[in-house]
C-alpha cells in the first residue's frame, strides 16, 4: 500500500511525476458529490435538428470527478439511428469516461446508447456506471433520453442533475431562512409557520387552576385556562395536551377554538378545592394572513 499520498506538495525537480488525473478527480468528486452538468453557458441544452440528429450545446460536465466541456459556441451532434414504423425506442445520449487504470490513458466521449425497439412501452438501454474512485474503468453518465415513436423523435428528456454554483446555493439558503419558515415565541409559547403551505405549529406550556371533585376512584374538574395561541389558526387540525408536572394527572377532555384553548377537564387521584396544574400543548393547522 502507498499510504498517505501528498498532492499539494512540492517535490524535487528530478522526482517522477506523482499527481494523476484520478487524484484531482477524487478531490472534485468529494466536493461535487455526484455526476452532473454545471450552471455555466448553455448548460448542455438540447436541440432536435432532425429525426436522426440531436444537438447538445456548450457546457461543463463532471463524471466520477473527471471534467469535460463542450466549449462556448461549440456543440456535439449525436446521430440517432432510424426508428421503425409501429415501434417505440429509447436512446440515451451519454458522456462516457474510460480509463486503462491508475496513471494510464483516459478518454472522454459523447455517444449514443441505442435502446431496443418495442411494440409497447420502450425501455432504456443499460448503462455502465463503475465507481471510478474505487478503481472502476468505465462510467457512462446519461445526458438525455431520446424517445422515438415510429420514425419520429417525439421527446428529448434531460436525465442529468444541474450542479449549483456557490452563489446559487447561498441564494437557496437565504430563501429557506427567509421564506420557508417563520418562528415566533413569547415566554414558554412558541409558533413555527411554513408560509409556502400556510401551515403552522404552536406549542408550549400553560397552567390551569382547577377545583377537583371526587369521581369514582379519583377526582375530575374543568378549568378555563384561556390559553391564546400566538398566531390564530384558520382551521385547527389537531390539538394535543399532556401533563407537565404531575405523573398522576391526566387530560380527560378539552375544548379549543382557532384562537385559544378555552377549557380543559383534568383527572387526578384526589379532590382539591383549588390546585394548579401545568400542561404541555401542541397545536397544528392552517392559517391565513
DOGU-558415 format. One record per residue (C-alpha): residue number from 1; x, y, z. Coordinates in Angstrom, 3 decimals, decimal comma. Example, Ala and Ser with C-alpha at 12.3 -4.5 7.8 and 13.67 -1.06 7.14 Angstrom:
BEGIN
<node><seq>1</seq><X>12,300</X><Y>-4,500</Y><Z>7,800</Z></node>
<node><seq>2</seq><X>13,670</X><Y>-1,060</Y><Z>7,140</Z></node>
REM end
This chain:
BEGIN
<node><seq>1</seq><X>0,000</X><Y>0,000</Y><Z>0,000</Z></node>
<node><seq>2</seq><X>1,202</X><Y>3,515</Y><Z>-0,848</Z></node>
<node><seq>3</seq><X>-0,072</X><Y>5,047</Y><Z>2,384</Z></node>
<node><seq>4</seq><X>-0,716</X><Y>8,785</Y><Z>2,590</Z></node>
<node><seq>5</seq><X>-0,175</X><Y>10,435</Y><Z>-0,782</Z></node>
<node><seq>6</seq><X>0,702</X><Y>14,118</Y><Z>-0,759</Z></node>
<node><seq>7</seq><X>-0,956</X><Y>16,139</Y><Z>-3,522</Z></node>
<node><seq>8</seq><X>-0,399</X><Y>19,824</Y><Z>-2,872</Z></node>
<node><seq>9</seq><X>3,278</X><Y>19,396</Y><Z>-2,141</Z></node>
<node><seq>10</seq><X>6,459</X><Y>20,376</Y><Z>-3,957</Z></node>
<node><seq>11</seq><X>8,901</X><Y>17,630</Y><Z>-4,953</Z></node>
<node><seq>12</seq><X>12,469</X><Y>17,658</Y><Z>-6,200</Z></node>
<node><seq>13</seq><X>12,920</X><Y>18,546</Y><Z>-9,915</Z></node>
<node><seq>14</seq><X>14,324</X><Y>15,103</Y><Z>-10,648</Z></node>
<node><seq>15</seq><X>11,426</X><Y>13,265</Y><Z>-8,959</Z></node>
<node><seq>16</seq><X>8,951</X><Y>11,313</Y><Z>-11,069</Z></node>
<node><seq>17</seq><X>5,526</X><Y>12,932</Y><Z>-11,680</Z></node>
<node><seq>18</seq><X>3,236</X><Y>11,733</Y><Z>-8,929</Z></node>
<node><seq>19</seq><X>-0,090</X><Y>13,549</Y><Z>-9,389</Z></node>
<node><seq>20</seq><X>-2,549</X><Y>11,913</Y><Z>-11,801</Z></node>
<node><seq>21</seq><X>-5,958</X><Y>12,857</Y><Z>-13,181</Z></node>
<node><seq>22</seq><X>-7,607</X><Y>10,476</Y><Z>-10,719</Z></node>
<node><seq>23</seq><X>-6,069</X><Y>12,418</Y><Z>-7,821</Z></node>
<node><seq>24</seq><X>-7,746</X><Y>15,628</Y><Z>-8,959</Z></node>
<node><seq>25</seq><X>-10,930</X><Y>13,674</Y><Z>-9,720</Z></node>
<node><seq>26</seq><X>-11,060</X><Y>12,359</Y><Z>-6,150</Z></node>
<node><seq>27</seq><X>-10,956</X><Y>15,934</Y><Z>-4,833</Z></node>
<node><seq>28</seq><X>-13,646</X><Y>17,174</Y><Z>-7,237</Z></node>
<node><seq>29</seq><X>-15,864</X><Y>14,158</Y><Z>-6,538</Z></node>
<node><seq>30</seq><X>-15,559</X><Y>14,861</Y><Z>-2,817</Z></node>
<node><seq>31</seq><X>-16,650</X><Y>18,470</Y><Z>-3,422</Z></node>
<node><seq>32</seq><X>-19,410</X><Y>17,930</Y><Z>-6,006</Z></node>
<node><seq>33</seq><X>-20,650</X><Y>14,591</Y><Z>-4,727</Z></node>
<node><seq>34</seq><X>-22,247</X><Y>13,374</Y><Z>-7,968</Z></node>
<node><seq>35</seq><X>-22,203</X><Y>13,406</Y><Z>-11,745</Z></node>
<node><seq>36</seq><X>-23,885</X><Y>16,338</Y><Z>-13,434</Z></node>
<node><seq>37</seq><X>-23,822</X><Y>19,471</Y><Z>-15,537</Z></node>
<node><seq>38</seq><X>-22,714</X><Y>22,806</Y><Z>-14,142</Z></node>
<node><seq>39</seq><X>-24,644</X><Y>26,053</Y><Z>-14,336</Z></node>
<node><seq>40</seq><X>-22,492</X><Y>27,802</Y><Z>-16,888</Z></node>
<node><seq>41</seq><X>-23,030</X><Y>28,622</Y><Z>-20,557</Z></node>
<node><seq>42</seq><X>-25,968</X><Y>26,873</Y><Z>-22,201</Z></node>
<node><seq>43</seq><X>-25,756</X><Y>24,028</Y><Z>-19,657</Z></node>
<node><seq>44</seq><X>-25,683</X><Y>21,331</Y><Z>-22,364</Z></node>
<node><seq>45</seq><X>-29,081</X><Y>22,359</Y><Z>-23,708</Z></node>
<node><seq>46</seq><X>-30,509</X><Y>20,004</Y><Z>-26,342</Z></node>
<node><seq>47</seq><X>-31,967</X><Y>20,792</Y><Z>-29,760</Z></node>
<node><seq>48</seq><X>-33,612</X><Y>18,390</Y><Z>-32,186</Z></node>
<node><seq>49</seq><X>-32,089</X><Y>19,019</Y><Z>-35,612</Z></node>
<node><seq>50</seq><X>-33,887</X><Y>16,158</Y><Z>-37,381</Z></node>
<node><seq>51</seq><X>-35,277</X><Y>12,708</Y><Z>-36,637</Z></node>
<node><seq>52</seq><X>-31,704</X><Y>11,453</Y><Z>-36,931</Z></node>
<node><seq>53</seq><X>-29,810</X><Y>14,185</Y><Z>-35,116</Z></node>
<node><seq>54</seq><X>-29,909</X><Y>15,764</Y><Z>-31,630</Z></node>
<node><seq>55</seq><X>-27,546</X><Y>18,611</Y><Z>-30,840</Z></node>
<node><seq>56</seq><X>-26,137</X><Y>19,254</Y><Z>-27,362</Z></node>
<node><seq>57</seq><X>-24,771</X><Y>22,741</Y><Z>-26,798</Z></node>
<node><seq>58</seq><X>-21,901</X><Y>24,082</Y><Z>-24,708</Z></node>
<node><seq>59</seq><X>-21,447</X><Y>23,317</Y><Z>-21,032</Z></node>
<node><seq>60</seq><X>-19,266</X><Y>21,723</Y><Z>-18,373</Z></node>
<node><seq>61</seq><X>-19,781</X><Y>18,094</Y><Z>-17,322</Z></node>
<node><seq>62</seq><X>-18,429</X><Y>16,071</Y><Z>-14,421</Z></node>
<node><seq>63</seq><X>-18,345</X><Y>12,250</Y><Z>-14,419</Z></node>
<node><seq>64</seq><X>-16,862</X><Y>10,500</Y><Z>-11,414</Z></node>
<node><seq>65</seq><X>-14,912</X><Y>13,648</Y><Z>-10,565</Z></node>
<node><seq>66</seq><X>-13,481</X><Y>13,978</Y><Z>-14,080</Z></node>
<node><seq>67</seq><X>-14,338</X><Y>17,123</Y><Z>-16,036</Z></node>
<node><seq>68</seq><X>-15,144</X><Y>17,603</Y><Z>-19,699</Z></node>
<node><seq>69</seq><X>-16,597</X><Y>20,541</Y><Z>-21,570</Z></node>
<node><seq>70</seq><X>-18,197</X><Y>21,480</Y><Z>-24,818</Z></node>
<node><seq>71</seq><X>-16,504</X><Y>24,832</Y><Z>-25,477</Z></node>
<node><seq>72</seq><X>-18,520</X><Y>28,017</Y><Z>-25,693</Z></node>
<node><seq>73</seq><X>-20,146</X><Y>28,385</Y><Z>-29,113</Z></node>
<node><seq>74</seq><X>-19,499</X><Y>24,726</Y><Z>-29,954</Z></node>
<node><seq>75</seq><X>-21,785</X><Y>21,685</Y><Z>-29,820</Z></node>
<node><seq>76</seq><X>-21,963</X><Y>17,921</Y><Z>-30,314</Z></node>
<node><seq>77</seq><X>-24,350</X><Y>16,408</Y><Z>-32,858</Z></node>
<node><seq>78</seq><X>-25,493</X><Y>12,950</Y><Z>-31,747</Z></node>
<node><seq>79</seq><X>-26,548</X><Y>10,705</Y><Z>-34,637</Z></node>
<node><seq>80</seq><X>-29,773</X><Y>8,792</Y><Z>-33,997</Z></node>
<node><seq>81</seq><X>-30,436</X><Y>5,595</Y><Z>-35,942</Z></node>
<node><seq>82</seq><X>-33,686</X><Y>5,351</Y><Z>-37,902</Z></node>
<node><seq>83</seq><X>-36,747</X><Y>4,350</Y><Z>-35,958</Z></node>
<node><seq>84</seq><X>-39,131</X><Y>1,576</Y><Z>-37,035</Z></node>
<node><seq>85</seq><X>-42,729</X><Y>2,069</Y><Z>-38,088</Z></node>
<node><seq>86</seq><X>-45,133</X><Y>0,903</Y><Z>-35,395</Z></node>
<node><seq>87</seq><X>-42,437</X><Y>0,591</Y><Z>-32,729</Z></node>
<node><seq>88</seq><X>-41,039</X><Y>2,727</Y><Z>-29,929</Z></node>
<node><seq>89</seq><X>-37,456</X><Y>3,094</Y><Z>-28,767</Z></node>
<node><seq>90</seq><X>-35,459</X><Y>4,951</Y><Z>-26,130</Z></node>
<node><seq>91</seq><X>-31,906</X><Y>6,008</Y><Z>-26,948</Z></node>
<node><seq>92</seq><X>-29,675</X><Y>7,566</Y><Z>-24,286</Z></node>
<node><seq>93</seq><X>-27,158</X><Y>10,303</Y><Z>-25,049</Z></node>
<node><seq>94</seq><X>-24,215</X><Y>9,777</Y><Z>-22,708</Z></node>
<node><seq>95</seq><X>-20,949</X><Y>11,315</Y><Z>-21,606</Z></node>
<node><seq>96</seq><X>-18,591</X><Y>8,328</Y><Z>-21,372</Z></node>
<node><seq>97</seq><X>-15,355</X><Y>8,193</Y><Z>-19,382</Z></node>
<node><seq>98</seq><X>-12,980</X><Y>5,266</Y><Z>-19,925</Z></node>
<node><seq>99</seq><X>-9,596</X><Y>4,656</Y><Z>-18,296</Z></node>
<node><seq>100</seq><X>-6,954</X><Y>1,948</Y><Z>-18,607</Z></node>
<node><seq>101</seq><X>-6,235</X><Y>2,316</Y><Z>-14,874</Z></node>
<node><seq>102</seq><X>-4,325</X><Y>4,469</Y><Z>-12,423</Z></node>
<node><seq>103</seq><X>-1,790</X><Y>6,605</Y><Z>-14,234</Z></node>
<node><seq>104</seq><X>-2,958</X><Y>5,157</Y><Z>-17,545</Z></node>
<node><seq>105</seq><X>-4,743</X><Y>6,569</Y><Z>-20,589</Z></node>
<node><seq>106</seq><X>-8,195</X><Y>8,145</Y><Z>-20,244</Z></node>
<node><seq>107</seq><X>-10,826</X><Y>9,047</Y><Z>-22,853</Z></node>
<node><seq>108</seq><X>-13,950</X><Y>11,201</Y><Z>-22,599</Z></node>
<node><seq>109</seq><X>-16,541</X><Y>10,911</Y><Z>-25,386</Z></node>
<node><seq>110</seq><X>-20,144</X><Y>11,728</Y><Z>-26,214</Z></node>
<node><seq>111</seq><X>-22,020</X><Y>8,701</Y><Z>-27,517</Z></node>
<node><seq>112</seq><X>-25,480</X><Y>7,276</Y><Z>-28,199</Z></node>
<node><seq>113</seq><X>-26,619</X><Y>4,139</Y><Z>-26,362</Z></node>
<node><seq>114</seq><X>-29,305</X><Y>2,714</Y><Z>-28,618</Z></node>
<node><seq>115</seq><X>-32,266</X><Y>1,006</Y><Z>-26,995</Z></node>
<node><seq>116</seq><X>-34,308</X><Y>-1,903</Y><Z>-28,258</Z></node>
<node><seq>117</seq><X>-37,377</X><Y>-1,261</Y><Z>-30,406</Z></node>
<node><seq>118</seq><X>-40,633</X><Y>-2,447</Y><Z>-28,837</Z></node>
<node><seq>119</seq><X>-44,285</X><Y>-2,601</Y><Z>-29,848</Z></node>
<node><seq>120</seq><X>-45,316</X><Y>-1,498</Y><Z>-26,352</Z></node>
<node><seq>121</seq><X>-43,574</X><Y>0,897</Y><Z>-23,986</Z></node>
<node><seq>122</seq><X>-39,876</X><Y>1,335</Y><Z>-24,701</Z></node>
<node><seq>123</seq><X>-37,244</X><Y>0,715</Y><Z>-22,028</Z></node>
<node><seq>124</seq><X>-33,886</X><Y>2,394</Y><Z>-21,532</Z></node>
<node><seq>125</seq><X>-30,690</X><Y>0,596</Y><Z>-22,546</Z></node>
<node><seq>126</seq><X>-28,427</X><Y>-0,420</Y><Z>-19,678</Z></node>
<node><seq>127</seq><X>-25,587</X><Y>1,910</Y><Z>-18,732</Z></node>
<node><seq>128</seq><X>-22,187</X><Y>1,014</Y><Z>-17,301</Z></node>
<node><seq>129</seq><X>-21,566</X><Y>3,095</Y><Z>-14,195</Z></node>
<node><seq>130</seq><X>-18,454</X><Y>1,805</Y><Z>-12,449</Z></node>
<node><seq>131</seq><X>-17,273</X><Y>3,650</Y><Z>-9,355</Z></node>
<node><seq>132</seq><X>-14,116</X><Y>5,305</Y><Z>-10,699</Z></node>
<node><seq>133</seq><X>-12,872</X><Y>6,215</Y><Z>-7,227</Z></node>
<node><seq>134</seq><X>-12,843</X><Y>2,524</Y><Z>-6,308</Z></node>
<node><seq>135</seq><X>-10,897</X><Y>1,565</Y><Z>-9,429</Z></node>
<node><seq>136</seq><X>-13,712</X><Y>1,202</Y><Z>-11,969</Z></node>
<node><seq>137</seq><X>-12,747</X><Y>1,801</Y><Z>-15,584</Z></node>
<node><seq>138</seq><X>-15,958</X><Y>2,771</Y><Z>-17,392</Z></node>
<node><seq>139</seq><X>-18,595</X><Y>5,270</Y><Z>-16,329</Z></node>
<node><seq>140</seq><X>-21,456</X><Y>6,377</Y><Z>-18,556</Z></node>
<node><seq>141</seq><X>-23,397</X><Y>9,437</Y><Z>-17,441</Z></node>
<node><seq>142</seq><X>-26,835</X><Y>9,904</Y><Z>-19,058</Z></node>
<node><seq>143</seq><X>-27,449</X><Y>13,316</Y><Z>-20,590</Z></node>
<node><seq>144</seq><X>-30,734</X><Y>12,879</Y><Z>-22,462</Z></node>
<node><seq>145</seq><X>-33,353</X><Y>10,237</Y><Z>-23,186</Z></node>
<node><seq>146</seq><X>-34,379</X><Y>10,447</Y><Z>-26,838</Z></node>
<node><seq>147</seq><X>-37,834</X><Y>8,935</Y><Z>-27,323</Z></node>
<node><seq>148</seq><X>-38,764</X><Y>7,641</Y><Z>-30,752</Z></node>
<node><seq>149</seq><X>-42,234</X><Y>6,648</Y><Z>-31,865</Z></node>
<node><seq>150</seq><X>-42,075</X><Y>5,093</Y><Z>-35,285</Z></node>
<node><seq>151</seq><X>-39,734</X><Y>7,184</Y><Z>-37,417</Z></node>
<node><seq>152</seq><X>-40,045</X><Y>10,363</Y><Z>-35,353</Z></node>
<node><seq>153</seq><X>-38,347</X><Y>11,755</Y><Z>-32,287</Z></node>
<node><seq>154</seq><X>-41,242</X><Y>12,689</Y><Z>-30,005</Z></node>
<node><seq>155</seq><X>-39,377</X><Y>13,907</Y><Z>-26,917</Z></node>
<node><seq>156</seq><X>-35,904</X><Y>14,611</Y><Z>-25,574</Z></node>
<node><seq>157</seq><X>-35,840</X><Y>14,344</Y><Z>-21,774</Z></node>
<node><seq>158</seq><X>-32,935</X><Y>15,595</Y><Z>-19,643</Z></node>
<node><seq>159</seq><X>-31,521</X><Y>12,918</Y><Z>-17,315</Z></node>
<node><seq>160</seq><X>-28,708</X><Y>14,834</Y><Z>-15,616</Z></node>
<node><seq>161</seq><X>-28,644</X><Y>16,884</Y><Z>-12,436</Z></node>
<node><seq>162</seq><X>-27,665</X><Y>20,537</Y><Z>-12,562</Z></node>
<node><seq>163</seq><X>-24,884</X><Y>21,228</Y><Z>-10,074</Z></node>
<node><seq>164</seq><X>-25,490</X><Y>24,644</Y><Z>-8,500</Z></node>
<node><seq>165</seq><X>-22,850</X><Y>27,321</Y><Z>-8,131</Z></node>
<node><seq>166</seq><X>-21,888</X><Y>28,606</Y><Z>-4,683</Z></node>
<node><seq>167</seq><X>-23,844</X><Y>31,879</Y><Z>-5,183</Z></node>
<node><seq>168</seq><X>-26,891</X><Y>29,793</Y><Z>-6,172</Z></node>
<node><seq>169</seq><X>-26,538</X><Y>27,688</Y><Z>-3,013</Z></node>
<node><seq>170</seq><X>-26,264</X><Y>30,848</Y><Z>-0,936</Z></node>
<node><seq>171</seq><X>-29,456</X><Y>32,119</Y><Z>-2,549</Z></node>
<node><seq>172</seq><X>-31,244</X><Y>28,824</Y><Z>-1,773</Z></node>
<node><seq>173</seq><X>-30,163</X><Y>29,012</Y><Z>1,867</Z></node>
<node><seq>174</seq><X>-31,276</X><Y>32,627</Y><Z>2,080</Z></node>
<node><seq>175</seq><X>-34,688</X><Y>31,718</Y><Z>0,667</Z></node>
<node><seq>176</seq><X>-35,026</X><Y>28,850</Y><Z>3,146</Z></node>
<node><seq>177</seq><X>-34,236</X><Y>31,030</Y><Z>6,114</Z></node>
<node><seq>178</seq><X>-36,362</X><Y>33,981</Y><Z>4,987</Z></node>
<node><seq>179</seq><X>-39,351</X><Y>32,366</Y><Z>3,300</Z></node>
<node><seq>180</seq><X>-39,685</X><Y>28,690</Y><Z>4,168</Z></node>
<node><seq>181</seq><X>-40,090</X><Y>29,046</Y><Z>7,920</Z></node>
<node><seq>182</seq><X>-41,042</X><Y>31,753</Y><Z>10,383</Z></node>
<node><seq>183</seq><X>-40,623</X><Y>31,489</Y><Z>14,144</Z></node>
<node><seq>184</seq><X>-42,296</X><Y>33,394</Y><Z>16,984</Z></node>
<node><seq>185</seq><X>-42,128</X><Y>32,955</Y><Z>20,719</Z></node>
<node><seq>186</seq><X>-43,390</X><Y>34,552</Y><Z>23,910</Z></node>
<node><seq>187</seq><X>-42,211</X><Y>33,120</Y><Z>27,217</Z></node>
<node><seq>188</seq><X>-42,960</X><Y>29,402</Y><Z>27,159</Z></node>
<node><seq>189</seq><X>-45,064</X><Y>29,607</Y><Z>23,996</Z></node>
<node><seq>190</seq><X>-43,672</X><Y>29,009</Y><Z>20,517</Z></node>
<node><seq>191</seq><X>-45,018</X><Y>29,074</Y><Z>16,975</Z></node>
<node><seq>192</seq><X>-43,431</X><Y>27,821</Y><Z>13,750</Z></node>
<node><seq>193</seq><X>-45,007</X><Y>28,826</Y><Z>10,448</Z></node>
<node><seq>194</seq><X>-44,460</X><Y>27,429</Y><Z>6,947</Z></node>
<node><seq>195</seq><X>-45,613</X><Y>30,240</Y><Z>4,626</Z></node>
<node><seq>196</seq><X>-45,429</X><Y>28,206</Y><Z>1,414</Z></node>
<node><seq>197</seq><X>-48,047</X><Y>25,762</Y><Z>2,747</Z></node>
<node><seq>198</seq><X>-49,892</X><Y>28,156</Y><Z>5,094</Z></node>
<node><seq>199</seq><X>-49,378</X><Y>25,676</Y><Z>7,944</Z></node>
<node><seq>200</seq><X>-48,306</X><Y>26,425</Y><Z>11,497</Z></node>
<node><seq>201</seq><X>-47,390</X><Y>24,509</Y><Z>14,634</Z></node>
<node><seq>202</seq><X>-47,817</X><Y>26,142</Y><Z>18,046</Z></node>
<node><seq>203</seq><X>-46,522</X><Y>24,544</Y><Z>21,248</Z></node>
<node><seq>204</seq><X>-45,659</X><Y>25,446</Y><Z>24,798</Z></node>
<node><seq>205</seq><X>-46,687</X><Y>25,143</Y><Z>28,439</Z></node>
<node><seq>206</seq><X>-49,775</X><Y>26,518</Y><Z>30,167</Z></node>
<node><seq>207</seq><X>-51,179</X><Y>26,464</Y><Z>33,683</Z></node>
<node><seq>208</seq><X>-54,710</X><Y>25,568</Y><Z>34,778</Z></node>
<node><seq>209</seq><X>-56,081</X><Y>26,138</Y><Z>38,295</Z></node>
<node><seq>210</seq><X>-58,986</X><Y>23,804</Y><Z>38,907</Z></node>
<node><seq>211</seq><X>-61,287</X><Y>22,556</Y><Z>41,704</Z></node>
<node><seq>212</seq><X>-61,313</X><Y>18,749</Y><Z>41,691</Z></node>
<node><seq>213</seq><X>-64,353</X><Y>16,812</Y><Z>42,862</Z></node>
<node><seq>214</seq><X>-64,479</X><Y>13,142</Y><Z>43,796</Z></node>
<node><seq>215</seq><X>-65,418</X><Y>10,991</Y><Z>40,833</Z></node>
<node><seq>216</seq><X>-65,244</X><Y>7,236</Y><Z>41,274</Z></node>
<node><seq>217</seq><X>-61,759</X><Y>6,269</Y><Z>42,450</Z></node>
<node><seq>218</seq><X>-60,329</X><Y>9,681</Y><Z>41,514</Z></node>
<node><seq>219</seq><X>-61,329</X><Y>13,277</Y><Z>41,027</Z></node>
<node><seq>220</seq><X>-62,105</X><Y>15,462</Y><Z>38,000</Z></node>
<node><seq>221</seq><X>-62,604</X><Y>19,135</Y><Z>37,368</Z></node>
<node><seq>222</seq><X>-62,896</X><Y>21,569</Y><Z>34,477</Z></node>
<node><seq>223</seq><X>-60,716</X><Y>24,645</Y><Z>34,237</Z></node>
<node><seq>224</seq><X>-60,699</X><Y>27,648</Y><Z>31,921</Z></node>
<node><seq>225</seq><X>-57,034</X><Y>28,316</Y><Z>31,167</Z></node>
<node><seq>226</seq><X>-57,879</X><Y>30,752</Y><Z>28,335</Z></node>
<node><seq>227</seq><X>-54,638</X><Y>29,939</Y><Z>26,566</Z></node>
<node><seq>228</seq><X>-54,422</X><Y>32,105</Y><Z>23,443</Z></node>
<node><seq>229</seq><X>-52,337</X><Y>30,846</Y><Z>20,533</Z></node>
<node><seq>230</seq><X>-49,506</X><Y>33,140</Y><Z>19,488</Z></node>
<node><seq>231</seq><X>-50,849</X><Y>33,195</Y><Z>15,931</Z></node>
<node><seq>232</seq><X>-54,537</X><Y>32,362</Y><Z>15,276</Z></node>
<node><seq>233</seq><X>-55,428</X><Y>29,337</Y><Z>13,154</Z></node>
<node><seq>234</seq><X>-57,915</X><Y>29,427</Y><Z>10,315</Z></node>
<node><seq>235</seq><X>-58,508</X><Y>25,700</Y><Z>10,792</Z></node>
<node><seq>236</seq><X>-57,190</X><Y>23,791</Y><Z>13,783</Z></node>
<node><seq>237</seq><X>-56,330</X><Y>20,280</Y><Z>12,608</Z></node>
<node><seq>238</seq><X>-55,144</X><Y>18,792</Y><Z>15,895</Z></node>
<node><seq>239</seq><X>-54,502</X><Y>19,746</Y><Z>19,493</Z></node>
<node><seq>240</seq><X>-52,670</X><Y>17,544</Y><Z>21,983</Z></node>
<node><seq>241</seq><X>-52,354</X><Y>18,180</Y><Z>25,716</Z></node>
<node><seq>242</seq><X>-50,308</X><Y>16,262</Y><Z>28,256</Z></node>
<node><seq>243</seq><X>-49,356</X><Y>16,848</Y><Z>31,873</Z></node>
<node><seq>244</seq><X>-46,085</X><Y>18,554</Y><Z>32,619</Z></node>
<node><seq>245</seq><X>-45,889</X><Y>18,478</Y><Z>36,408</Z></node>
<node><seq>246</seq><X>-47,778</X><Y>15,553</Y><Z>37,974</Z></node>
<node><seq>247</seq><X>-47,429</X><Y>11,908</Y><Z>36,983</Z></node>
<node><seq>248</seq><X>-50,919</X><Y>11,125</Y><Z>38,315</Z></node>
<node><seq>249</seq><X>-52,737</X><Y>13,849</Y><Z>36,432</Z></node>
<node><seq>250</seq><X>-54,338</X><Y>13,227</Y><Z>33,034</Z></node>
<node><seq>251</seq><X>-56,347</X><Y>15,163</Y><Z>30,485</Z></node>
<node><seq>252</seq><X>-59,948</X><Y>13,961</Y><Z>30,348</Z></node>
<node><seq>253</seq><X>-61,305</X><Y>16,397</Y><Z>27,791</Z></node>
<node><seq>254</seq><X>-60,574</X><Y>19,716</Y><Z>26,102</Z></node>
<node><seq>255</seq><X>-62,343</X><Y>22,440</Y><Z>24,157</Z></node>
<node><seq>256</seq><X>-60,405</X><Y>24,676</Y><Z>21,783</Z></node>
<node><seq>257</seq><X>-61,163</X><Y>27,263</Y><Z>19,124</Z></node>
<node><seq>258</seq><X>-58,918</X><Y>28,501</Y><Z>16,328</Z></node>
<node><seq>259</seq><X>-57,615</X><Y>31,209</Y><Z>18,642</Z></node>
<node><seq>260</seq><X>-57,284</X><Y>29,587</Y><Z>22,084</Z></node>
<node><seq>261</seq><X>-57,578</X><Y>26,601</Y><Z>24,419</Z></node>
<node><seq>262</seq><X>-60,799</X><Y>27,531</Y><Z>26,190</Z></node>
<node><seq>263</seq><X>-61,457</X><Y>24,736</Y><Z>28,702</Z></node>
<node><seq>264</seq><X>-59,763</X><Y>21,552</Y><Z>29,841</Z></node>
<node><seq>265</seq><X>-61,099</X><Y>18,759</Y><Z>32,057</Z></node>
<node><seq>266</seq><X>-58,467</X><Y>17,133</Y><Z>34,232</Z></node>
<node><seq>267</seq><X>-58,378</X><Y>13,958</Y><Z>36,258</Z></node>
<node><seq>268</seq><X>-56,401</X><Y>13,430</Y><Z>39,476</Z></node>
<node><seq>269</seq><X>-56,195</X><Y>10,833</Y><Z>42,240</Z></node>
<node><seq>270</seq><X>-57,782</X><Y>13,011</Y><Z>44,973</Z></node>
<node><seq>271</seq><X>-60,115</X><Y>16,033</Y><Z>45,294</Z></node>
<node><seq>272</seq><X>-58,805</X><Y>19,561</Y><Z>45,744</Z></node>
<node><seq>273</seq><X>-60,587</X><Y>22,847</Y><Z>46,358</Z></node>
<node><seq>274</seq><X>-58,042</X><Y>24,591</Y><Z>44,177</Z></node>
<node><seq>275</seq><X>-54,951</X><Y>23,125</Y><Z>42,570</Z></node>
<node><seq>276</seq><X>-52,654</X><Y>24,453</Y><Z>39,860</Z></node>
<node><seq>277</seq><X>-51,552</X><Y>22,104</Y><Z>37,135</Z></node>
<node><seq>278</seq><X>-49,117</X><Y>22,685</Y><Z>34,282</Z></node>
<node><seq>279</seq><X>-49,739</X><Y>21,180</Y><Z>30,870</Z></node>
<node><seq>280</seq><X>-47,754</X><Y>20,920</Y><Z>27,651</Z></node>
<node><seq>281</seq><X>-49,653</X><Y>21,510</Y><Z>24,431</Z></node>
<node><seq>282</seq><X>-49,077</X><Y>21,280</Y><Z>20,696</Z></node>
<node><seq>283</seq><X>-51,484</X><Y>22,585</Y><Z>18,065</Z></node>
<node><seq>284</seq><X>-51,305</X><Y>22,054</Y><Z>14,304</Z></node>
<node><seq>285</seq><X>-53,335</X><Y>23,537</Y><Z>11,453</Z></node>
<node><seq>286</seq><X>-53,787</X><Y>26,041</Y><Z>8,646</Z></node>
<node><seq>287</seq><X>-53,648</X><Y>29,807</Y><Z>8,963</Z></node>
<node><seq>288</seq><X>-54,457</X><Y>32,890</Y><Z>6,916</Z></node>
<node><seq>289</seq><X>-52,638</X><Y>36,197</Y><Z>6,878</Z></node>
REM end
